[in-house]
């Protein structure tokens, strides 16, 4: 633990009485995170970030404030500012409970589905946050980003099986993204960023990768991650988002397109950022390919067989 950093943090008035300081190592964020106990207040989460990200972090802080007003089960904002010339900080409430990705497999199927149902309702609330319009449309931004990934994908030494089929499916259907809503995205919504307590959803955390775009894009994490942990949860998230109803064909078309695009970017990302996890990621990609029969089917097999 960086004692010099801890000493600087304890000079912040809100943290002056902090005890039981623990580093938080989970996640892929570049932030340095600490869980601290403040007598009379309880635990808080402190995120220390590079000052170069100050604008983005201040927007994240403001979004969290707005989401609290919407009723989203997100961390409360308790303080923010500059720590020194190189770092800023953000103090948030610490949502007590268990990582949903670890707890879900221990629950029965009905309980897993119920957590998913509430997660979908929370995601729907999150998507109600107003956002400013962008100069370029979601279609232009996303298709341009995808093309960059395709070029990088072609340079990768490890690629997907039947990748020509998947790349063709995407290229033929990019037009589906035209005229889509362009709202707030959590952009990392999956069980590892959900907190469960007494077998119920109590929090959505880690908004630091927030973005803007089509709300349906949020669901691609179901195929790669959530359905591997809990199929009942994954079904519940979809149904909860649609007020307990089944989604329409447009949802599934977009879901399959975004999932296919995510496979391409995941191959690139894992080999550049976490190459030691490449085989694990390629196994996930293979499972998703099979679930969609190389995207001949818009609806994944895990949904149709277990609904």
DRENMI-593412 format. One line per field, with one value per residue (C-alpha): x, y, z. Coordinates in steps of 0.1 Angstrom, whole numbers, padded with zeros to 4 digits, always signed. Layout:
<sites>
east: c(X ...);
north: c(Y ...);
up: c(Z ...);
</sites>
This chain:
<sites>
east: c(+0000 +0013 +0015 +0024 -0008 -0028 -0013 -0023 -0058 -0062 -0056 -0089 -0115 -0140 -0113 -0095 -0110 -0107 -0096 -0093 -0080 -0079 -0068 -0094 -0077 -0107 -0115 -0096 -0098 -0066 -0078 -0062 -0091 -0094 -0122 -0121 -0141 -0152 -0166 -0202 -0206 -0195 -0174 -0166 -0149 -0121 -0110 -0077 -0073 -0048 -0055 -0056 -0089 -0104 -0130 -0143 -0143 -0162 -0188 -0191 -0195 -0223 -0240 -0240 -0257 -0284 -0289 -0295 -0323 -0337 -0337 -0309 -0292 -0258 -0231 -0238 -0214 -0196 -0168 -0144 -0114 -0077 -0053 -0022 -0009 -0010 -0041 -0077 -0100 -0137 -0153 -0184 -0205 -0195 -0224 -0221 -0228 -0214 -0202 -0232 -0210 -0199 -0232 -0256 -0243 -0252 -0288 -0317 -0329 -0359 -0337 -0312 -0340 -0353 -0319 -0318 -0353 -0343 -0310 -0330 -0353 -0322 -0307 -0339 -0337 -0301 -0310 -0335 -0306 -0307 -0277 -0265 -0267 -0235 -0222 -0220 -0247 -0244 -0243 -0213 -0194 -0200 -0194 -0162 -0149 -0158 -0138 -0108 -0111 -0115 -0082 -0065 -0081 -0066 -0032 -0038 -0020 -0050 -0084 -0119 -0131 -0154 -0144 -0153 -0189 -0191 -0174 -0197 -0228 -0217 -0208 -0241 -0262 -0244 -0274 -0295 -0278 -0291 -0316 -0311 -0315 -0283 -0284 -0263 -0245 -0230 -0210 -0198 -0231 -0227 -0228 -0193 -0205 -0237 -0239 -0262 -0272 -0296 -0300 -0314 -0298 -0287 -0263 -0249 -0213 -0183 -0197 -0161 -0165 -0197 -0203 -0231 -0250 -0278 -0292 -0294 -0256 -0255 -0269 -0239 -0222 -0249 -0236 -0199 -0201 -0234 -0249 -0218 -0224 -0262 -0287 -0317 -0302 -0295 -0331 -0343 -0322 -0338 -0373 -0368 -0357 -0390 -0412 -0415 -0424 -0405 -0384 -0393 -0374 -0357 -0341 -0327 -0314 -0295 -0284 -0269 -0252 -0236 -0226 -0209 -0191 -0180 -0164 -0141 -0131 -0126 -0100 -0081 -0085 -0075 -0043 -0033 -0043 -0044 -0026 -0023 -0061 -0063 -0073 -0100 -0114 -0113 -0133 -0160 -0160 -0164 -0193 -0210 -0205 -0222 -0250 -0258 -0248 -0223 -0251 -0275 -0297 -0304 -0316 -0289 -0295 -0293 -0324 -0345 -0338 -0342 -0369);
north: c(+0000 +0035 +0052 +0085 +0085 +0074 +0103 +0128 +0113 +0117 +0154 +0157 +0169 +0142 +0115 +0129 +0103 +0074 +0040 +0004 +0015 -0013 -0012 -0024 -0045 -0059 -0046 -0032 +0005 +0025 +0043 +0036 +0026 +0023 +0012 +0033 +0032 +0065 +0063 +0074 +0071 +0037 +0026 +0048 +0041 +0065 +0066 +0084 +0092 +0109 +0146 +0142 +0124 +0152 +0164 +0128 +0121 +0153 +0144 +0109 +0125 +0147 +0117 +0098 +0127 +0128 +0090 +0092 +0116 +0091 +0064 +0043 +0021 +0036 +0050 +0083 +0112 +0124 +0146 +0153 +0175 +0176 +0157 +0173 +0185 +0150 +0134 +0140 +0121 +0110 +0099 +0076 +0056 +0020 -0004 -0033 -0068 -0095 -0094 -0107 -0128 -0147 -0149 -0157 -0194 -0200 -0190 -0211 -0203 -0183 -0161 -0156 -0146 -0121 -0105 -0102 -0088 -0060 -0054 -0049 -0024 -0005 -0004 +0010 +0038 +0045 +0050 +0077 +0100 +0130 +0135 +0162 +0156 +0145 +0161 +0127 +0101 +0068 +0050 +0070 +0068 +0031 +0020 +0040 +0025 -0010 -0004 +0005 -0027 -0047 -0033 -0042 -0076 -0084 -0080 -0103 -0137 -0154 -0150 -0165 -0196 -0187 -0151 -0143 -0153 -0130 -0101 -0104 -0105 -0073 -0055 -0064 -0051 -0020 +0000 -0013 +0012 +0042 +0065 +0047 +0065 +0080 +0080 +0074 +0040 +0024 +0005 -0022 -0035 -0072 -0092 -0082 -0046 -0055 -0059 -0084 -0085 -0110 -0124 -0091 -0065 -0035 -0016 -0009 +0002 +0012 +0038 +0049 +0035 +0054 +0063 +0074 +0055 +0029 +0015 -0020 -0019 -0025 -0060 -0075 -0083 -0109 -0132 -0129 -0129 -0130 -0160 -0180 -0171 -0174 -0180 -0172 -0139 -0131 -0138 -0118 -0088 -0087 -0092 -0067 -0040 -0045 -0044 -0082 -0086 -0103 -0080 -0075 -0086 -0053 -0058 -0092 -0080 -0052 -0075 -0099 -0072 -0056 -0090 -0099 -0066 -0072 -0105 -0087 -0060 -0086 -0105 -0072 -0060 -0092 -0096 -0060 -0055 -0089 -0114 -0139 -0143 -0148 -0185 -0178 -0150 -0171 -0198 -0172 -0161 -0197 -0202 -0171 -0182 -0215 -0198 -0178 -0204 -0179 -0153 -0172 -0169 -0135 -0150 -0169 -0206 -0200 -0178 -0199 -0232 -0218 -0192);
up: c(+0000 -0009 +0025 +0010 -0011 +0020 +0040 +0013 +0012 +0049 +0045 +0027 +0053 +0045 +0050 +0080 +0104 +0080 +0094 +0082 +0048 +0022 -0014 -0039 -0066 -0086 -0121 -0151 -0142 -0142 -0110 -0077 -0054 -0016 +0007 +0039 +0071 +0086 +0121 +0122 +0085 +0074 +0044 +0015 -0018 -0029 -0065 -0073 -0110 -0134 -0137 -0175 -0170 -0148 -0173 -0178 -0141 -0133 -0158 -0143 -0109 -0122 -0139 -0107 -0089 -0117 -0115 -0078 -0085 -0110 -0083 -0097 -0071 -0077 -0053 -0036 -0044 -0012 -0025 -0054 -0060 -0068 -0046 -0061 -0095 -0109 -0094 -0087 -0064 -0061 -0028 -0032 -0008 -0006 -0015 +0009 -0005 -0027 -0063 -0083 -0105 -0075 -0057 -0086 -0091 -0054 -0059 -0072 -0108 -0096 -0075 -0103 -0127 -0101 -0097 -0135 -0136 -0112 -0131 -0163 -0146 -0133 -0167 -0181 -0154 -0163 -0199 -0189 -0181 -0205 -0228 -0251 -0289 -0307 -0339 -0355 -0353 -0334 -0367 -0380 -0347 -0342 -0378 -0379 -0347 -0359 -0391 -0370 -0351 -0383 -0396 -0363 -0362 -0396 -0380 -0351 -0350 -0333 -0350 -0348 -0366 -0396 -0391 -0428 -0421 -0390 -0407 -0437 -0414 -0397 -0430 -0445 -0416 -0403 -0416 -0388 -0366 -0385 -0367 -0333 -0299 -0287 -0249 -0218 -0216 -0185 -0211 -0187 -0174 -0163 -0130 -0119 -0117 -0097 -0060 -0043 -0006 +0010 -0025 -0040 -0062 -0041 -0064 -0098 -0097 -0118 -0141 -0151 -0187 -0194 -0230 -0253 -0279 -0286 -0254 -0269 -0272 -0234 -0237 -0256 -0223 -0218 -0245 -0236 -0198 -0180 -0198 -0188 -0152 -0151 -0179 -0157 -0147 -0184 -0194 -0164 -0174 -0209 -0196 -0168 -0192 -0212 -0181 -0179 -0216 -0244 -0267 -0303 -0334 -0337 -0303 -0314 -0347 -0330 -0302 -0327 -0346 -0315 -0302 -0335 -0335 -0299 -0309 -0333 -0308 -0281 -0301 -0306 -0270 -0252 -0273 -0267 -0231 -0214 -0237 -0209 -0210 -0248 -0246 -0221 -0242 -0274 -0256 -0248 -0284 -0296 -0272 -0286 -0322 -0314 -0295 -0327 -0353 -0366 -0366 -0388 -0357 -0341 -0309 -0289 -0281 -0244 -0246 -0268 -0250 -0214 -0216);
</sites>
